[in-house]
């Protein structure tokens, strides 16, 4: 096998290349006709030619910032000599639309799913205990704890979904509407065969309001308890245990059957990103996303702050001006939201992202957006809105992984694929999470946490398409009941985090 270059060139027009491994000072890079002027860590950038002060820095054939001083060919390029740059973008709605080809129903992939009477398909079969307010969280957990060590035939488990919100908040407006959408989405989620709502009684987020706006329950097992009405903590826990015993018997009467992959709603997320995220795992996940869209399935891309600067790549694939406008409206909302909180969009990337080679949010976003593949963008949703469209859609979520995925799950996601270059620890009951390592070093160090090694792309052992196809097959297996690494480790009980939007009163 031919020796791989010490650097990765992503596009012929780029003026930086990425170190495949640590480069020592003075090391020759013959493919680029340069010599590294200083040590460059693996995943970080070096200039392939001289870049003048104020000149755009290009990677992926896109602008990722501009030089804050003159950068010599072969120099290390990072935060010390490159900064953020807000430049004009070509939004051109639909200018890069492509013909979509759906596979005929008889040729589509299948997985072993759990059909529900309302037409949705579950990938897991949980009972959920949902606290309406932080004040009822202890009771919710106490009920769940009774069942933690027990086996429940046909049921994946009992999960308590608790949080820190729900009391002193405005009972109307954008924040409250988004908050309630989360609860309604979880109440309706196919992976929850039954839900016990536990409230205190005096909170803004009332049990009765949530139940009153539910669709017809159908087969969904739904019950509620209010601590102040039940007579306190002990009596509420006892009542909850009795309710769950009955729910578990009923919920276990299900079977997995072969169903089309068109019933998969895949949330794609990245966390603890490094410079390899946009080179290996994210584009490979994008291949898997395109494969799912071709089956008639749905892919949900989110994290609005982490597509910032790359949003034009999505508007150019939007199926209409209306869809493109929805996305840009969310971008402008975020600009105002961050300003009002005395922040900047470039506060993201995090220190860990920068240590992994990412310099600006523009660079991070260009890698992050590739998780969505190349399919046309068919719809844009607000946080936790029900996802009804088929194909690639976007949901407005924050970059904070637990809050982002909580919104996606509320929207109906029944499978999550999560890429990481630094080694994020994450799960999200009641939905299985597949972890994709961007490099083999992290995969080797955290094999108990990582499901797929995408570092084989970096090592020249597999192509992006090969790994993407492998990810797609793994998605089908996990959706069919195979436990992901995060599930085996018990992640998912503490990652229910509704987006805390705005001031806390």
C-alpha positions as CSV (number, residue, x, y, z in Angstrom):
1,X,0.0,0.0,0.0
2,X,1.5,3.4,-1.0
3,X,2.6,5.7,1.8
4,X,0.0,8.3,2.6
5,X,0.9,12.0,2.4
6,X,1.6,13.7,5.8
7,X,-1.1,16.2,4.9
8,X,-4.6,16.2,3.6
9,X,-5.7,18.6,0.8
10,X,-9.4,18.9,0.7
11,X,-9.7,21.1,-2.5
12,X,-7.3,22.3,-5.1
13,X,-8.3,25.9,-4.4
14,X,-7.6,25.7,-0.6
15,X,-4.6,27.7,0.8
16,X,-4.3,25.5,3.9
17,X,-3.9,21.7,4.2
18,X,-4.5,19.5,7.3
19,X,-1.8,17.5,9.1
20,X,-2.6,13.8,8.9
21,X,-0.2,13.3,11.9
22,X,2.1,15.4,14.0
23,X,4.5,17.3,11.8
24,X,7.9,18.3,13.1
25,X,9.6,21.7,12.4
26,X,11.4,21.6,9.1
27,X,9.6,18.5,7.8
28,X,9.3,18.3,4.1
29,X,5.8,18.1,2.4
30,X,6.8,17.3,-1.1
31,X,3.2,17.0,-2.5
32,X,2.7,20.7,-1.6
33,X,6.3,21.9,-2.4
34,X,6.6,23.3,1.2
35,X,8.4,22.6,4.4
36,X,6.7,23.0,7.8
37,X,8.2,26.0,9.5
38,X,7.2,24.8,13.0
39,X,5.6,21.9,14.7
40,X,2.0,21.3,13.6
41,X,-0.2,19.0,15.7
42,X,-2.2,16.3,14.0
43,X,-5.5,17.7,12.6
44,X,-4.3,21.2,12.6
45,X,-3.6,23.4,9.5
46,X,-0.6,24.7,7.8
47,X,-0.4,27.2,4.9
48,X,0.2,25.7,1.5
49,X,1.2,29.1,0.2
50,X,1.8,32.6,1.6
51,X,-1.4,34.2,2.8
52,X,-1.4,38.0,3.1
53,X,-2.9,39.8,6.1
54,X,-6.6,40.2,5.6
55,X,-6.8,37.5,2.9
56,X,-9.4,34.8,3.2
57,X,-8.3,31.4,4.5
58,X,-9.9,28.6,2.5
59,X,-10.6,25.0,3.4
60,X,-13.2,22.8,1.7
61,X,-13.1,25.4,-1.1
62,X,-14.9,27.7,1.4
63,X,-13.9,30.6,3.5
64,X,-13.1,29.7,7.1
65,X,-11.7,33.0,8.3
66,X,-9.1,35.5,7.3
67,X,-5.4,36.0,8.1
68,X,-4.8,38.4,11.0
69,X,-1.2,38.8,9.8
70,X,1.0,37.7,7.0
71,X,1.3,33.9,7.0
72,X,4.2,32.3,5.3
73,X,3.9,29.0,3.3
74,X,4.5,26.1,5.6
75,X,3.5,28.1,8.7
76,X,1.1,26.7,11.4
77,X,-2.3,28.3,10.9
78,X,-4.6,28.6,14.0
79,X,-6.0,31.2,16.5
80,X,-2.7,33.1,16.7
81,X,-2.8,34.2,13.0
82,X,-6.3,33.7,11.8
83,X,-9.7,35.0,12.9
84,X,-13.4,35.1,12.2
85,X,-14.7,36.9,9.2
86,X,-18.3,37.8,8.3
87,X,-18.3,37.7,4.5
88,X,-21.1,37.9,1.9
89,X,-22.6,34.5,1.0
90,X,-24.5,33.3,-2.1
91,X,-27.8,32.0,-0.7
92,X,-29.4,31.4,-4.1
93,X,-32.4,29.2,-3.0
94,X,-32.5,25.9,-5.0
95,X,-29.5,26.7,-7.1
96,X,-27.9,23.3,-6.3
97,X,-31.0,21.2,-6.3
98,X,-30.5,17.7,-7.5
99,X,-32.9,15.1,-8.8
100,X,-34.0,12.8,-5.9
101,X,-34.3,9.1,-6.6
102,X,-36.4,7.1,-4.2
103,X,-36.0,3.4,-4.3
104,X,-39.2,1.5,-5.2
105,X,-40.9,0.1,-2.1
106,X,-39.9,-3.5,-3.0
107,X,-36.2,-2.6,-3.1
108,X,-36.0,-0.7,0.2
109,X,-34.0,-1.9,3.2
110,X,-35.9,-3.2,6.2
111,X,-35.3,-3.3,10.0
112,X,-37.1,-5.1,12.8
113,X,-39.4,-2.4,14.2
114,X,-42.3,-2.1,16.5
115,X,-45.4,-0.8,14.7
116,X,-47.8,1.4,16.6
117,X,-51.5,1.7,15.8
118,X,-51.1,5.4,14.8
119,X,-48.8,4.4,11.9
120,X,-45.5,5.3,13.6
121,X,-42.8,2.7,14.2
122,X,-40.7,2.4,17.4
123,X,-37.1,1.3,17.6
124,X,-37.3,0.8,21.4
125,X,-40.2,0.0,23.8
126,X,-39.8,2.0,27.0
127,X,-42.1,3.2,29.8
128,X,-41.3,6.9,30.7
129,X,-41.8,8.8,33.9
130,X,-41.9,12.5,32.9
131,X,-41.6,15.2,35.5
132,X,-43.5,18.4,34.6
133,X,-41.3,20.5,36.9
134,X,-38.0,20.1,38.8
135,X,-40.0,19.9,42.0
136,X,-41.4,16.5,41.0
137,X,-38.0,15.1,39.7
138,X,-37.2,13.3,43.0
139,X,-40.5,11.5,43.0
140,X,-40.1,10.5,39.3
141,X,-36.7,9.1,40.0
142,X,-37.8,7.3,43.1
143,X,-40.6,5.5,41.1
144,X,-38.1,4.5,38.4
145,X,-35.6,3.3,40.9
146,X,-38.0,0.6,42.1
147,X,-37.9,-1.0,38.6
148,X,-34.2,-0.4,37.7
149,X,-32.8,-3.8,38.5
150,X,-35.8,-5.7,37.3
151,X,-36.2,-7.5,33.9
152,X,-39.4,-6.6,32.0
153,X,-40.1,-9.0,29.1
154,X,-40.8,-7.1,25.9
155,X,-39.9,-3.7,27.5
156,X,-36.5,-2.1,27.2
157,X,-36.8,-0.4,30.6
158,X,-38.3,2.3,32.8
159,X,-36.7,5.8,32.3
160,X,-37.2,8.9,34.5
161,X,-37.1,12.0,32.3
162,X,-36.4,14.9,34.7
163,X,-35.2,18.4,34.3
164,X,-34.6,21.8,36.0
165,X,-37.5,23.8,34.6
166,X,-41.2,24.3,34.8
167,X,-42.0,26.7,37.7
168,X,-41.2,30.4,37.6
169,X,-41.5,31.0,33.8
170,X,-43.8,33.0,31.6
171,X,-46.9,31.0,30.7
172,X,-46.9,32.2,27.1
173,X,-44.4,33.2,24.5
174,X,-41.7,31.5,22.5
175,X,-39.8,29.9,25.4
176,X,-43.0,28.4,27.0
177,X,-44.3,27.2,23.6
178,X,-41.0,25.4,22.9
179,X,-40.9,23.9,26.4
180,X,-44.4,22.5,26.0
181,X,-43.7,21.1,22.6
182,X,-41.0,19.0,24.2
183,X,-43.5,17.4,26.6
184,X,-46.1,16.8,23.9
185,X,-43.5,15.3,21.6
186,X,-42.4,12.8,24.3
187,X,-45.9,12.0,25.2
188,X,-46.6,11.1,21.6
189,X,-43.2,9.4,20.9
190,X,-43.5,5.9,19.5
191,X,-40.5,4.6,21.6
192,X,-42.6,5.3,24.8
193,X,-45.3,2.6,25.1
194,X,-46.5,4.4,28.2
195,X,-45.9,7.6,30.0
196,X,-46.6,8.6,33.7
197,X,-46.6,12.4,34.1
198,X,-45.7,13.5,37.6
199,X,-46.4,17.1,38.7
200,X,-46.2,19.1,41.9
201,X,-49.4,21.0,41.4
202,X,-48.5,24.7,41.5
203,X,-46.2,24.9,38.5
204,X,-46.7,26.8,35.3
205,X,-46.3,23.6,33.2
206,X,-49.5,21.9,34.4
207,X,-50.3,18.2,34.0
208,X,-53.8,18.9,32.9
209,X,-52.8,21.3,30.2
210,X,-50.4,18.7,28.7
211,X,-52.9,15.9,28.7
212,X,-55.7,18.1,27.5
213,X,-53.9,18.9,24.2
214,X,-52.8,15.3,23.5
215,X,-54.1,13.6,20.4
216,X,-56.3,10.5,20.9
217,X,-54.2,8.2,23.0
218,X,-55.0,5.1,21.0
219,X,-52.8,2.3,22.4
220,X,-50.6,4.8,24.3
221,X,-50.7,4.1,28.1
222,X,-50.9,7.5,29.8
223,X,-51.4,8.3,33.5
224,X,-50.7,11.3,35.8
225,X,-50.0,12.0,39.4
226,X,-49.9,15.4,41.2
227,X,-47.9,15.3,44.5
228,X,-50.0,18.0,46.2
229,X,-53.2,16.3,45.3
230,X,-52.0,12.8,46.2
231,X,-50.9,13.7,49.7
232,X,-47.1,14.0,49.5
233,X,-44.0,12.2,48.3
234,X,-44.5,8.7,49.8
235,X,-48.1,8.3,48.7
236,X,-47.2,9.6,45.2
237,X,-44.3,7.1,44.9
238,X,-46.5,4.2,46.0
239,X,-49.2,5.2,43.6
240,X,-46.7,5.5,40.8
241,X,-45.2,2.1,41.4
242,X,-48.7,0.6,41.2
243,X,-49.5,2.4,37.9
244,X,-46.2,1.3,36.3
245,X,-46.7,-2.4,37.3
246,X,-49.9,-2.4,35.2
247,X,-48.3,-0.4,32.4
248,X,-45.4,-2.9,32.1
249,X,-47.6,-5.9,31.7
250,X,-49.5,-4.2,28.9
251,X,-46.5,-2.6,27.2
252,X,-44.7,-6.0,27.0
253,X,-47.3,-7.4,24.6
254,X,-45.4,-6.3,21.4
255,X,-43.3,-8.0,18.8
256,X,-40.7,-6.7,16.4
257,X,-41.6,-7.3,12.7
258,X,-39.8,-6.4,9.4
259,X,-40.7,-2.8,8.4
260,X,-39.3,-0.5,5.7
261,X,-36.4,1.8,6.5
262,X,-38.8,4.6,5.4
263,X,-40.1,4.6,9.0
264,X,-36.7,5.7,10.4
265,X,-36.3,9.3,11.5
266,X,-32.6,9.8,12.0
267,X,-31.2,12.6,14.1
268,X,-27.6,13.5,13.1
269,X,-25.5,15.2,15.8
270,X,-21.9,16.0,16.5
271,X,-20.1,16.7,19.7
272,X,-16.6,17.0,20.9
273,X,-15.6,17.7,17.3
274,X,-12.1,17.9,16.0
275,X,-10.6,18.8,12.6
276,X,-11.1,15.3,11.4
277,X,-14.9,15.4,12.0
278,X,-15.4,17.2,8.7
279,X,-13.1,14.9,6.9
280,X,-14.1,11.4,8.1
281,X,-17.2,10.8,10.3
282,X,-19.4,13.7,9.3
283,X,-19.2,13.2,5.5
284,X,-19.5,9.4,6.1
285,X,-22.6,9.9,8.1
286,X,-23.8,12.2,5.3
287,X,-23.5,9.2,2.9
288,X,-25.6,7.1,5.3
289,X,-28.1,10.0,5.5
290,X,-28.4,10.1,1.7
291,X,-28.9,6.3,1.7
292,X,-31.8,6.7,4.2
293,X,-33.4,9.5,2.2
294,X,-33.3,7.2,-0.8
295,X,-35.3,4.6,1.2
296,X,-38.0,7.2,1.8
297,X,-36.8,7.9,5.3
298,X,-36.2,11.2,7.2
299,X,-32.9,12.8,8.3
300,X,-33.0,15.6,10.9
301,X,-30.0,18.0,10.9
302,X,-29.9,20.5,13.7
303,X,-27.6,22.7,15.9
304,X,-28.2,26.1,14.2
305,X,-25.1,27.7,15.8
306,X,-23.0,24.9,14.2
307,X,-24.2,25.5,10.7
308,X,-23.6,29.2,11.1
309,X,-21.4,30.3,8.2
310,X,-22.3,27.3,6.1
311,X,-26.1,27.9,5.9
312,X,-25.7,29.0,2.2
313,X,-24.8,25.3,1.4
314,X,-28.3,24.4,2.7
315,X,-30.3,27.2,1.1
316,X,-28.7,26.3,-2.2
317,X,-30.3,22.9,-1.8
318,X,-33.7,24.1,-0.5
319,X,-36.7,22.9,-2.5
320,X,-38.3,26.4,-2.4
321,X,-37.6,30.0,-1.5
322,X,-40.0,29.5,1.5
323,X,-37.8,26.8,2.9
324,X,-34.6,28.8,2.4
325,X,-36.3,31.8,4.1
326,X,-37.2,29.7,7.1
327,X,-33.6,28.7,7.6
328,X,-32.3,32.2,7.2
329,X,-34.9,33.6,9.6
330,X,-33.6,31.1,12.2
331,X,-30.0,32.3,11.5
332,X,-31.0,35.9,12.1
333,X,-32.9,35.0,15.2
334,X,-29.7,33.4,16.6
335,X,-27.6,36.5,15.8
336,X,-30.1,38.6,17.8
337,X,-30.4,36.0,20.6
338,X,-26.6,35.8,21.1
339,X,-26.2,39.6,20.9
340,X,-28.9,40.1,23.6
341,X,-26.9,37.7,25.9
342,X,-23.6,39.6,25.3
343,X,-22.1,36.8,23.3
344,X,-20.8,36.1,19.8
345,X,-21.5,33.3,17.4
346,X,-17.8,32.6,17.3
347,X,-17.8,31.8,21.0
348,X,-18.3,28.3,19.5
349,X,-15.9,26.4,18.9
350,X,-15.0,25.3,22.4
351,X,-11.5,24.9,23.9
352,X,-11.7,21.2,23.1
353,X,-12.6,21.9,19.5
354,X,-9.7,24.3,19.1
355,X,-7.3,21.8,20.7
356,X,-8.5,19.4,18.0
357,X,-7.6,21.8,15.2
358,X,-10.8,23.9,14.6
359,X,-10.2,27.6,14.7
360,X,-13.5,29.4,13.8
361,X,-17.2,28.6,13.8
362,X,-17.0,28.9,10.0
363,X,-14.6,26.0,9.9
364,X,-16.5,24.0,12.4
365,X,-19.8,24.6,10.6
366,X,-18.5,23.5,7.2
367,X,-17.6,20.1,8.7
368,X,-20.8,19.8,10.7
369,X,-23.2,20.5,7.9
370,X,-21.8,17.5,5.9
371,X,-23.6,15.2,8.4
372,X,-26.8,16.0,6.4
373,X,-25.4,14.5,3.2
374,X,-26.2,16.0,-0.2
375,X,-30.0,15.5,-0.4
376,X,-32.3,18.4,-1.0
377,X,-33.5,20.4,2.0
378,X,-37.3,19.9,2.1
379,X,-38.4,21.6,5.4
380,X,-37.2,23.7,8.4
381,X,-38.7,23.2,11.8
382,X,-38.6,25.2,15.1
383,X,-37.3,23.5,18.2
384,X,-39.3,20.3,19.1
385,X,-41.9,20.8,16.4
386,X,-43.3,17.5,15.0
387,X,-41.3,16.4,12.0
388,X,-43.8,15.4,9.3
389,X,-41.8,15.7,6.1
390,X,-39.8,12.9,4.4
391,X,-36.2,13.5,3.3
392,X,-33.6,15.9,4.7
393,X,-35.0,18.5,7.1
394,X,-33.5,21.0,9.5
395,X,-34.5,21.6,13.1
396,X,-33.5,24.8,15.0
397,X,-31.7,23.5,18.0
398,X,-28.8,24.8,20.2
399,X,-25.3,23.4,19.8
400,X,-25.5,21.9,23.3
401,X,-25.8,18.2,22.6
402,X,-28.4,17.1,25.3
403,X,-30.7,20.1,24.5
404,X,-30.3,19.6,20.8
405,X,-31.1,15.9,20.8
406,X,-34.0,16.4,23.3
407,X,-35.6,18.7,20.7
408,X,-35.1,16.2,17.9
409,X,-36.5,13.3,19.9
410,X,-39.6,15.5,20.8
411,X,-39.9,16.0,17.0
412,X,-40.1,12.3,16.4
413,X,-36.6,11.1,15.9
414,X,-36.4,7.4,16.6
415,X,-32.7,6.9,16.0
416,X,-29.6,9.1,16.6
417,X,-26.1,9.0,15.0
418,X,-23.6,11.0,16.9
419,X,-20.1,11.8,15.6
420,X,-17.2,12.8,17.9
421,X,-13.5,13.5,17.6
422,X,-12.6,14.2,21.2
423,X,-14.7,11.4,22.7
424,X,-18.1,12.6,23.8
425,X,-20.1,10.5,26.4
426,X,-23.8,10.6,25.5
427,X,-27.0,8.7,25.2
428,X,-30.7,9.7,25.0
429,X,-33.4,7.3,26.2
430,X,-35.8,6.4,24.9
431,X,-33.9,6.6,21.6
432,X,-30.8,4.6,20.8
433,X,-27.6,6.6,20.0
434,X,-24.9,5.3,17.7
435,X,-21.4,6.8,18.4
436,X,-19.1,7.4,15.5
437,X,-15.4,8.2,16.2
438,X,-13.7,10.5,13.7
439,X,-10.2,9.0,14.3
440,X,-8.8,5.6,15.3
441,X,-7.0,7.0,18.3
442,X,-10.2,8.0,20.0
443,X,-11.8,4.7,18.9
444,X,-9.0,2.6,20.4
445,X,-8.9,4.6,23.6
446,X,-12.7,4.5,24.1
447,X,-13.8,1.3,22.4
448,X,-16.5,0.7,25.1
449,X,-18.1,4.0,24.1
450,X,-17.7,4.0,20.3
451,X,-19.7,2.0,17.8
452,X,-17.9,2.8,14.6
453,X,-14.3,3.7,13.8
454,X,-14.3,6.3,10.9
455,X,-10.6,6.8,11.3
456,X,-10.1,4.1,8.6
457,X,-10.8,6.9,6.1
458,X,-7.8,8.9,7.5
459,X,-5.6,5.9,7.2
460,X,-6.5,5.1,3.6
461,X,-8.1,1.8,4.5
462,X,-11.7,2.7,3.5
463,X,-13.4,5.4,1.4
464,X,-16.0,7.8,2.8
465,X,-18.6,5.9,0.9
466,X,-17.4,2.5,2.3
467,X,-17.7,3.8,5.9
468,X,-21.0,5.5,5.1
469,X,-22.5,2.3,3.9
470,X,-21.2,0.5,7.0
471,X,-22.8,3.2,9.2
472,X,-26.1,2.7,7.4
473,X,-26.1,-1.0,8.1
474,X,-25.3,-0.4,11.7
475,X,-28.2,2.1,11.9
476,X,-30.5,-0.7,10.7
477,X,-29.1,-3.2,13.2
478,X,-29.4,-0.8,16.2
479,X,-32.9,0.2,15.1
480,X,-33.7,-3.5,15.1
481,X,-32.8,-3.9,18.7
482,X,-29.0,-4.3,18.9
483,X,-27.8,-2.4,21.9
484,X,-25.5,0.5,21.1
485,X,-22.4,1.1,23.2
486,X,-24.1,4.1,25.0
487,X,-27.1,1.8,25.9
488,X,-24.8,-0.9,27.2
489,X,-23.1,1.7,29.5
490,X,-26.5,3.0,30.7
491,X,-26.4,6.4,29.2
492,X,-29.7,8.3,28.5
493,X,-31.5,8.8,31.9
494,X,-29.9,12.2,32.6
495,X,-29.7,13.6,29.1
496,X,-33.3,14.9,28.9
497,X,-32.6,18.6,28.7
498,X,-35.3,20.9,27.3
499,X,-33.7,24.1,25.8
500,X,-33.5,26.8,28.5
501,X,-34.3,29.7,26.3
502,X,-34.2,33.3,27.7
503,X,-34.2,34.5,31.3
504,X,-35.0,32.4,34.3
505,X,-37.4,34.3,36.7
